[in-house]
Amino acid sequence: MISRFLTVAVVAMLVSAGAVAPVAAQSGQPSWSGEVFETLQTGFDLYNDNSGGLDLGPLSSQIENKRVNIYVSDAGETAVYSFRMTGDGKVRDLQQGAHEDASIRMETDRATMESIAAANSPQQAMDRFETAVRDNDIRIKGEQGHLFAQVTWTVLNTLKGLLL
């Protein structure tokens, strides 16, 4: 169920991304990080506008009111972004750079993000996202220093074959 929520959130942000103008990269971020940030921002805005919030049942506490760091790699460089999930399933506070309070960590590469964004339909994008998670092209785990989240996501990742 939590995988489905993350699928919807990330797919929405990627599907909505068209041609966007790059912005200046944050200090310490790769030159392409501004373009990826704009893609994330546009996608999260679309997701929030179309989301009535999701009922995640007993797993809600694993994502609600949590901060997430997203690490995107390309050509040996890594850009980092963060956002917060609210209790009603909305994405807020998207920022460039890691957030020290993030307990969830997503890792992927730019090519995976572009593949999802190039989908011909929301369903195809969702399928590509789920395949990327299943094939470990997108990895979700607890952020360093957050032992409970690390253990929880290790268990969820072990069971992801049953969840996807």
N, C-alpha and C positions, 0 to 999 in steps of 0.2 A: 504494500500500500504506500509506504514511504517512497519506494522507487518510482511508483506511478506519479506521485506528487513532484518529485525532482525532475522526472521526465517532462511533465507538463511545464514546469517553470523554465527549464533550460531550453526546451523546444520552442516555447513561446518567444524567448529572447532571441533565439537564433533564426527562426523562420521570419520574424519581422525585419530582420536586417537586410537592407538593400544596399545600394551604393551610399556610403556615408563618407563625409569628409573627415580625414584624420585631424586630430587636435594635437597640440604639443604634448609630448610625453612627459610624465612626471619624472622628476629627478630619480635616477637609478632604475628607471623602467626602460625597456627596449624602445626603439624609435617607432615601432608599429603598435605600441600599447594603446595609444590614443584612439586608433581606429577600432581596436577590439573593445575598448571602453564604450565608444559610441554605439557599437553593435549591441553590447549588453544593456546599455541604457534604453535604447529604443525597444528592445525586446521585453525588458522588464516593464516598461510603461504599457506596452500592449497587453502583456499578461495581467497586470493590475487592473487595467480598464475592463478586461473581459472575464476576470475571475470573481466569482461569488464566494470565494473561499472554499477550501476543501475539507471534508471531514476525514481525518486520518485515523479515526478510532483510537485504540490504545497506543498506537505508535506516534500520536500527535506530539507528545512531549519530546520526541527525538529531533524535531525540526522547528517546532513553534518557538518563537521568541529566542531563536538561536542566531548567532552571527556565523557566516560562512566565508572562508577565504577560497578564492578560485585561482589556481596556478595554471597559466597557459604558456606552453613552451613552443619555441620555433627557432631553428638554426642555432641551438646551443644557448639561447637566451630565454628567460622566463619573466613574464609579466604577472603581477599579482593584483587582484581586485577583491573587494569584500562587499557583502551586503548583509542585511538582517531580515529574517523571516518573522512576521508578526503572528500573533495568535490566531488571526483570521485568514492566514495563508497568503498575505500580501508580501511583496518584496519592497524593502525600504532601505534607504541610506547606502545606495551603491557608491563606492569610492574606489579610486585607484590606490593600490598599495594594500598590504596586509593589515588587518586589524588585530591588535594584541588580545582582544577578548574573543576572537573567533574560536569556536570549539569544533567546527566541522571544516574539513579540508576536501576540496575537489581538485583533481589534477587531470589535465588533458593537454593535447597539443593543438596548435592553430589549425592544422589540416583537418583534424576531427571536427572542430567547430565549423570550419568552412564547408565540410561535407554535409553536416546537418543543415546548415543555412541554405545550401544549394538544393534542398529537397523541393519537389514539385507540389507537395501538399503537406498540410499539418500531420496527417497520418504517416506519410513517408518519413517526415522529420522525426516523429515519435519513434517509428521503427528503427531508424538509424541511431537515435540516441540510446534506445534500449539495447541494440546490438553493440554499440560502443561500450556501454556499461558492462554488459555480459562478457565482452571480449577484453575487458580491462583497458580499453582506449580512453575511457573516462573512469577514474578511480575516486571513490568517495570513502573518506575515513575520518577518524578523529584527528583534530589538529594536535600538533606536538604540545605537550604539557597538559593535555586534557585526557587523563587516564580513563575516566568513565566513558567519554565519547570514543576513545580509541578502542576500548573493549567492545562497546555496543556496535560500532561500525564493523569491527572484525567479525562479529557474529552475523550481522546483517549481510555482509559480503559473502560469508560462508554459505548463507541461505539464499543468496540472490538468484540462483537457478530456480528456486521455488517461487520467488517473488516476481520474477519477470516473465 
